[in-house]
């Protein structure tokens, strides 16, 4: 595991321009993820709310993200952006500060973020694609490596 975020963007893949309906949906999902509930992830994958600080704006930005809970109490997330050409903005925000806040199971948690590389990433990627097969399709849409990040409670 390394503390550096080094995975480059791709040269192919979809470009995403969120419309008003999509933004509304994300706000609704963010609100729901902050509610105190202890719903277990389904088939080993759940959704958490990730709050990062914009590296350019300095504003707090919230994004629902799929996660995979680990036995050691950490969480894995994948910067897939549904196979887009560029990494999602939250990846670059984590690269700039390596810290974030998450809401998971209704609990607010301060976390440190580190991108996985090599064999550690390969093991995590196998788990991700075994439990959420749609992520394999994302790799067919783009030529970039989809970054996998471990979030650890601070």
C-alpha positions as CSV (number, residue, x, y, z in Angstrom):
1,X,0.0,0.0,0.0
2,X,1.2,3.5,-0.8
3,X,0.1,6.9,0.3
4,X,0.4,8.3,-3.2
5,X,-2.3,8.5,-5.8
6,X,-0.5,7.9,-9.0
7,X,-2.9,6.2,-11.4
8,X,-3.2,8.3,-14.6
9,X,-6.4,9.2,-16.5
10,X,-7.3,7.2,-19.6
11,X,-7.5,8.3,-23.2
12,X,-10.8,6.6,-23.9
13,X,-14.1,6.3,-22.1
14,X,-17.4,8.2,-21.6
15,X,-17.5,11.7,-20.5
16,X,-20.0,12.5,-17.8
17,X,-22.0,15.7,-17.7
18,X,-24.4,15.4,-14.8
19,X,-27.8,16.9,-15.5
20,X,-30.2,18.4,-12.9
21,X,-32.1,15.2,-12.4
22,X,-28.9,13.3,-11.7
23,X,-27.7,15.9,-9.2
24,X,-31.1,15.8,-7.5
25,X,-30.8,12.0,-7.2
26,X,-27.3,12.3,-5.6
27,X,-28.6,14.8,-3.1
28,X,-31.5,12.5,-2.1
29,X,-29.1,9.6,-1.8
30,X,-26.7,11.6,0.3
31,X,-29.5,12.6,2.7
32,X,-30.5,9.0,3.1
33,X,-27.0,7.8,3.7
34,X,-26.6,10.1,6.7
35,X,-29.6,8.7,8.5
36,X,-28.8,6.5,11.5
37,X,-29.4,3.0,10.3
38,X,-27.4,-0.2,10.5
39,X,-28.2,-1.7,7.1
40,X,-25.6,-4.4,6.2
41,X,-24.0,-4.3,2.8
42,X,-25.8,-6.6,0.3
43,X,-23.6,-9.4,-1.2
44,X,-20.5,-7.7,0.4
45,X,-21.0,-4.3,-1.3
46,X,-22.8,-1.3,0.1
47,X,-23.0,2.4,-0.4
48,X,-21.3,5.0,1.7
49,X,-21.3,8.8,1.5
50,X,-17.8,10.3,0.9
51,X,-17.1,13.9,1.8
52,X,-13.9,15.4,0.4
53,X,-12.6,18.9,0.3
54,X,-12.3,20.2,-3.3
55,X,-8.7,20.6,-4.2
56,X,-9.4,23.8,-6.2
57,X,-12.6,25.2,-4.6
58,X,-11.9,24.3,-1.0
59,X,-15.6,23.4,-0.7
60,X,-16.9,20.2,1.0
61,X,-18.2,17.9,-1.7
62,X,-20.3,14.8,-1.0
63,X,-20.6,11.7,-3.3
64,X,-22.3,8.4,-2.8
65,X,-19.7,5.6,-3.5
66,X,-19.9,1.8,-3.5
67,X,-17.8,0.3,-0.8
68,X,-16.5,-3.1,0.4
69,X,-16.1,-3.5,4.2
70,X,-13.0,-5.4,5.2
71,X,-12.4,-7.7,8.2
72,X,-9.8,-5.3,9.6
73,X,-12.4,-2.5,9.9
74,X,-11.3,-0.6,6.8
75,X,-13.4,0.1,3.6
76,X,-12.4,-0.3,0.0
77,X,-13.8,2.1,-2.7
78,X,-13.1,2.1,-6.4
79,X,-12.8,5.3,-8.5
80,X,-14.6,3.8,-11.5
81,X,-16.7,6.8,-12.6
82,X,-18.7,4.1,-14.5
83,X,-15.8,3.6,-16.9
84,X,-15.4,7.3,-17.8
85,X,-12.2,8.6,-19.4
86,X,-11.2,10.6,-16.3
87,X,-11.1,9.6,-12.7
88,X,-14.0,11.1,-10.6
89,X,-13.3,14.4,-8.9
90,X,-13.2,12.8,-5.5
91,X,-10.2,10.8,-6.5
92,X,-8.2,14.0,-7.2
93,X,-9.5,15.5,-3.9
94,X,-8.3,12.5,-2.0
95,X,-4.9,12.7,-3.8
96,X,-4.6,16.3,-2.6
97,X,-5.3,15.6,1.0
98,X,-5.6,11.8,1.7
99,X,-8.3,12.5,4.3
100,X,-12.0,12.5,4.1
101,X,-15.2,12.0,6.1
102,X,-17.6,9.1,5.4
103,X,-21.1,8.2,6.5
104,X,-21.4,4.4,6.7
105,X,-24.2,2.6,8.5
106,X,-25.4,5.9,9.8
107,X,-22.1,6.6,11.5
108,X,-19.9,9.6,10.6
109,X,-16.2,8.5,10.4
110,X,-13.0,10.5,9.7
111,X,-10.8,8.5,7.4
112,X,-7.3,8.5,5.9
113,X,-7.1,7.3,2.2
114,X,-4.4,5.4,0.5
115,X,-4.5,4.0,-3.1
116,X,-3.7,0.3,-3.4
117,X,-1.0,-0.9,-5.9
118,X,0.5,-4.2,-7.0
119,X,-0.6,-7.5,-5.4
120,X,-2.7,-5.7,-2.8
121,X,-4.7,-3.9,-5.5
122,X,-5.1,-7.2,-7.5
123,X,-6.6,-9.0,-4.4
124,X,-9.0,-6.0,-3.8
125,X,-9.9,-5.9,-7.5
126,X,-10.8,-9.6,-7.4
127,X,-13.1,-9.0,-4.5
128,X,-14.7,-6.0,-6.2
129,X,-15.4,-7.8,-9.5
130,X,-16.6,-11.0,-7.7
131,X,-19.2,-9.1,-5.7
132,X,-20.1,-6.3,-8.2
133,X,-19.7,-7.7,-11.7
134,X,-20.7,-4.4,-13.3
135,X,-17.2,-3.1,-12.5
136,X,-15.8,-5.5,-15.1
137,X,-17.9,-3.7,-17.7
138,X,-16.4,-0.4,-16.7
139,X,-13.0,-1.7,-17.7
140,X,-14.3,-2.3,-21.2
141,X,-15.4,1.3,-21.6
142,X,-12.0,2.9,-20.8
143,X,-8.3,2.2,-21.1
144,X,-7.5,3.6,-17.6
145,X,-6.8,1.4,-14.6
146,X,-9.7,1.9,-12.1
147,X,-8.0,3.0,-8.8
148,X,-8.9,1.1,-5.6
149,X,-8.6,3.1,-2.4
150,X,-8.5,1.9,1.2
151,X,-10.2,4.1,3.8
152,X,-8.9,3.7,7.3
153,X,-10.5,5.2,10.5
154,X,-8.4,8.1,11.8
